Amino acid sequence: MDEVFAHGGKPEDPIEAEVRELHAKIGRLAIENILSEAEAMACRC
């Protein structure tokens, strides 16, 4: 229901929803990589 009001009364395009989901996934993976690299660097000391 929120998605209807978020786009001026129009339902979100399925492709836009997929792009948003993929961007979120890329962001999560980027953060995981950064944390993994930081952990690996900490273990090398």
The 8 nearest C-alpha neighbors of each residue, nearest first, counted from 0:
[[1, 2, 3, 4, 5, 10, 8, 9],
 [2, 0, 3, 4, 5, 6, 10, 8],
 [1, 3, 5, 0, 4, 10, 6, 11],
 [4, 2, 8, 10, 1, 9, 5, 0],
 [3, 5, 8, 7, 6, 1, 2, 0],
 [4, 6, 2, 3, 7, 1, 8, 9],
 [7, 5, 9, 4, 8, 3, 2, 10],
 [6, 8, 4, 9, 5, 3, 10, 2],
 [7, 9, 3, 4, 6, 10, 5, 2],
 [10, 8, 6, 3, 7, 11, 4, 2],
 [11, 9, 3, 2, 12, 8, 6, 4],
 [12, 10, 13, 9, 2, 16, 6, 15],
 [11, 13, 15, 14, 16, 10, 17, 9],
 [14, 12, 16, 15, 17, 11, 18, 10],
 [13, 15, 17, 16, 12, 18, 11, 19],
 [16, 14, 18, 12, 17, 13, 19, 11],
 [15, 17, 13, 19, 14, 18, 20, 12],
 [16, 18, 20, 14, 15, 19, 21, 13],
 [19, 17, 15, 21, 20, 16, 22, 14],
 [18, 20, 22, 16, 17, 21, 15, 23],
 [21, 19, 17, 23, 18, 22, 16, 24],
 [22, 20, 24, 18, 23, 19, 25, 17],
 [23, 21, 25, 19, 24, 20, 18, 26],
 [22, 24, 26, 20, 21, 25, 27, 19],
 [23, 25, 21, 27, 26, 22, 28, 20],
 [26, 24, 22, 28, 23, 27, 29, 21],
 [25, 27, 23, 29, 24, 28, 22, 30],
 [26, 28, 24, 30, 29, 25, 31, 23],
 [29, 27, 31, 25, 30, 26, 32, 24],
 [30, 28, 26, 32, 31, 27, 25, 33],
 [29, 31, 33, 27, 32, 28, 34, 26],
 [30, 32, 28, 34, 29, 33, 35, 27],
 [33, 31, 35, 29, 30, 34, 36, 28],
 [32, 34, 30, 36, 35, 31, 37, 29],
 [35, 33, 37, 31, 32, 36, 38, 30],
 [34, 36, 32, 38, 37, 33, 31, 39],
 [37, 35, 39, 33, 38, 34, 32, 40],
 [38, 36, 34, 40, 35, 39, 33, 41],
 [39, 37, 41, 35, 36, 40, 34, 42],
 [38, 40, 36, 42, 41, 37, 35, 43],
 [41, 39, 37, 43, 38, 42, 36, 44],
 [42, 40, 38, 39, 43, 44, 37, 36],
 [41, 43, 39, 40, 44, 38, 37, 36],
 [44, 42, 40, 41, 39, 38, 37, 36],
 [43, 42, 41, 40, 39, 38, 37, 36]]
